[in-house]
Amino acid sequence: MHRKLRKYGFILLALFALLGSAFLDYFLPEKSVTTITGVEVKLADKDGPISKQNPADQPLRDMYLIYTQHDIADVRVYRNEDTGWRWPFYFKFDSSDIQATANALASAKQPASITSYGWRINMFSLYPNITAIRLAGAGESSWSFFRWFWFTLWFGFIAAASTGLYRATRPKTKDADSIN
């Protein structure tokens, strides 16, 4: 009984850990130091950029795109849209200013420090959203204390939960004194 309970408990805990890690990875800000190669504004609806494969069928909006290149083989595309008062609560209202900064950095061919959240999923035309952009300092790294602080807390919580689950589901042993 205890073994079955422990097995299913650890399976649920692993699933919870995986989903929670994916949630944190998507929504926590990530930093990149890169070179901006171009900017563009595309017309989009809720399904993504308007194209022959995705005709306009909903209210339209402008979607700012920022193209970057980390090295020859590593190019990335970011979107630049306001989050406003919606989830995730980045309270971003300055997409036009960020786009102007990106355009200036692309023209000057200066390295940029980009803070973003989200994933690039080609199949769904999803791009990470930029929350901040600025001129990168000399020797600046892309390491983010805030991001890794929350991941450390999350994995500490998962470790504590797995220890608690193990202790709660281990079989009770009788003391040698209580047998006599």
C-alpha positions in Angstrom: 0.0 0.0 0.0 2.7 2.5 1.0 4.8 1.7 -2.1 1.8 2.3 -4.5 0.9 5.5 -2.7 4.6 6.7 -2.8 4.8 5.8 -6.5 1.7 7.8 -7.5 2.6 10.6 -5.2 6.0 11.0 -6.8 4.5 10.8 -10.3 2.1 13.6 -9.4 4.9 15.6 -7.7 7.1 15.2 -10.8 4.2 16.4 -13.0 3.6 19.3 -10.7 7.3 20.2 -10.8 7.5 20.0 -14.5 4.4 22.2 -15.1 5.6 24.7 -12.5 9.1 24.8 -14.1 7.5 25.4 -17.5 5.3 28.2 -16.1 8.3 29.9 -14.5 10.5 29.5 -17.6 7.8 31.1 -19.7 6.9 34.0 -17.5 10.1 35.0 -15.7 12.2 37.6 -17.4 15.2 36.4 -19.4 18.1 38.6 -20.4 20.0 38.5 -23.7 22.9 40.5 -24.9 22.7 40.6 -28.7 22.9 42.7 -31.9 19.7 44.0 -33.4 19.6 43.5 -37.1 16.2 45.0 -37.9 12.8 46.0 -36.8 9.4 45.6 -38.5 5.7 46.3 -37.9 3.2 43.7 -39.0 -0.5 43.6 -39.0 -1.8 40.8 -36.7 -4.9 39.4 -35.2 -5.3 37.1 -32.2 -4.0 34.2 -34.3 -0.7 36.0 -35.2 0.6 37.9 -38.2 -1.7 38.3 -41.2 -0.7 36.2 -44.2 -2.2 34.0 -46.9 -2.2 31.1 -44.4 -3.8 33.3 -41.7 -6.3 35.7 -43.2 -7.7 38.5 -41.0 -10.8 37.2 -39.2 -10.6 39.1 -35.9 -9.9 42.7 -34.8 -6.5 43.8 -36.1 -3.5 45.3 -34.3 0.1 46.3 -35.0 2.7 43.8 -33.9 6.2 45.1 -33.5 8.9 42.6 -34.3 12.6 42.9 -33.5 15.2 40.8 -35.3 18.4 39.9 -33.5 21.6 37.9 -34.1 23.6 36.4 -31.3 26.1 34.8 -33.8 26.0 33.5 -37.3 23.9 30.4 -36.5 21.8 32.0 -33.8 19.2 34.5 -35.0 16.1 35.3 -32.9 12.9 37.2 -33.4 11.1 39.0 -30.6 7.7 40.7 -30.4 7.2 44.0 -28.7 3.7 44.4 -27.4 2.2 46.1 -24.4 1.0 43.9 -21.6 -1.0 46.8 -20.0 -3.0 45.7 -17.0 -3.3 42.1 -18.2 -1.5 38.9 -17.2 1.5 38.7 -17.0 1.7 41.8 -14.8 4.7 43.6 -16.3 2.6 46.8 -16.7 4.3 47.5 -20.0 2.9 50.5 -21.8 5.9 51.7 -23.9 6.1 49.5 -26.9 6.6 52.4 -29.3 9.5 53.7 -27.2 11.1 50.3 -27.1 10.7 49.9 -30.8 12.4 53.3 -31.4 15.3 52.3 -29.1 15.6 49.0 -31.0 15.6 50.9 -34.3 18.3 53.3 -33.0 20.5 50.4 -31.8 20.0 48.5 -35.1 21.1 51.6 -37.1 24.1 52.2 -34.8 25.0 48.5 -34.8 25.5 48.7 -31.0 25.0 45.6 -28.7 21.7 45.6 -26.9 20.6 44.2 -23.6 17.1 42.7 -24.0 14.8 41.6 -21.3 12.0 39.3 -22.4 9.6 36.6 -21.4 8.1 33.8 -23.4 9.1 31.2 -25.9 9.6 31.1 -29.7 7.4 28.5 -31.1 7.6 28.6 -34.9 4.6 26.4 -35.6 2.2 28.8 -33.8 4.0 32.0 -34.8 4.7 32.8 -31.1 7.6 35.1 -30.1 9.1 36.1 -26.8 7.8 39.5 -25.7 10.4 42.2 -25.0 9.8 44.1 -21.7 12.9 46.3 -21.8 15.8 47.2 -24.1 18.9 49.3 -23.6 22.4 49.7 -24.8 24.6 46.8 -23.4 27.6 47.7 -21.3 31.0 46.3 -22.1 31.3 42.7 -20.9 27.7 42.6 -19.8 26.4 39.1 -19.3 22.9 37.7 -19.8 22.7 36.1 -16.4 19.6 37.2 -14.5 19.6 37.1 -10.6 15.8 37.5 -10.4 15.1 34.6 -12.7 17.5 32.1 -11.0 16.4 33.3 -7.5 12.8 32.2 -8.3 14.0 28.9 -9.9 16.1 28.2 -6.8 13.1 28.8 -4.5 10.9 26.6 -6.7 13.4 23.6 -6.7 13.8 24.1 -2.9 10.0 23.8 -2.5 9.9 20.7 -4.7 12.8 19.1 -2.8 11.0 19.8 0.5 7.7 18.4 -0.9 9.5 15.2 -2.1 11.2 14.7 1.3 7.8 15.2 3.0 6.1 12.8 0.7 8.9 10.2 1.2 8.6 10.5 5.0 4.8 10.4 5.0 4.6 7.2 2.8 7.4 5.1 4.3 6.2 2.1 6.2 6.0 2.4 9.9 8.4 0.1 11.7 7.8 -1.2 15.2 10.5 -0.6 17.9 12.2 -3.6 19.3 11.1 -2.6 22.8 7.4 -2.5 21.9 7.6 -6.1 20.6 8.8 -7.5 23.9 
